[in-house]
Amino acid sequence: MGDKAKNSVQIIKEDMQKAGQAIEVNGSHTVGYDSASGRLYGSCGGSLVYWDEHKAYQSEDFHKGYNIPLK
């Protein structure tokens, strides 16, 4: 959440969610704010486990990051 009057950012909630009942995510995530550059950054990674359309068990490792300018 950005506050332009005070020029500050506070992270009030962070969460990694899954979509669907046949999905399981085993991993972790991070989020932070770099006040010098005014950027929100974070990453998540782990293993995505699911059943495909042929009812075969699938597992994929993943790592995604983001860096978003707020100024």
C-alpha positions in Angstrom: 0.0 0.0 0.0 1.5 3.4 -1.0 1.0 6.6 0.9 2.0 9.5 -1.4 1.6 12.1 1.4 4.2 10.3 3.6 6.0 8.7 0.6 6.1 5.3 2.4 5.0 1.7 1.7 3.9 -0.9 4.2 3.3 -4.5 3.2 0.2 -5.6 5.1 -0.3 -9.1 3.7 1.6 -11.6 1.6 0.3 -14.9 0.5 0.8 -17.6 -2.2 -2.4 -19.2 -3.4 -3.4 -22.0 -5.6 -6.2 -22.2 -8.1 -8.2 -25.5 -8.3 -8.7 -28.6 -6.2 -6.3 -30.9 -8.1 -3.3 -28.7 -7.4 -0.8 -28.7 -4.7 2.1 -26.2 -4.3 5.1 -26.9 -2.1 7.3 -23.9 -1.9 8.0 -20.5 -0.5 7.7 -16.8 -1.4 9.2 -13.5 -0.4 8.1 -9.9 -0.8 9.8 -6.6 0.0 10.1 -2.9 -0.8 13.2 -1.0 -1.8 12.6 2.6 -0.7 15.7 3.9 -2.5 14.4 2.9 -5.9 10.7 2.9 -5.0 10.2 -0.7 -6.2 8.2 -3.6 -4.8 10.0 -6.9 -5.4 9.5 -10.5 -4.6 9.7 -14.1 -5.8 8.1 -17.5 -5.3 9.4 -21.0 -6.1 8.8 -24.6 -5.4 7.0 -27.6 -6.9 3.7 -27.6 -8.6 1.9 -31.0 -8.4 -1.3 -31.7 -10.3 -3.3 -34.3 -12.2 -3.5 -33.5 -16.0 -6.5 -33.9 -18.3 -5.5 -37.6 -18.8 -5.5 -38.1 -15.0 -1.7 -38.5 -15.0 0.3 -37.2 -12.1 2.5 -34.2 -13.0 5.1 -32.3 -11.1 7.0 -29.1 -12.2 9.5 -27.0 -10.4 9.1 -23.3 -10.8 10.7 -20.0 -9.8 9.2 -16.6 -10.6 10.3 -13.1 -9.6 8.9 -9.7 -10.0 10.1 -6.1 -9.6 7.4 -3.4 -9.9 8.1 0.4 -9.8 5.7 2.2 -7.5 7.0 5.8 -8.1 
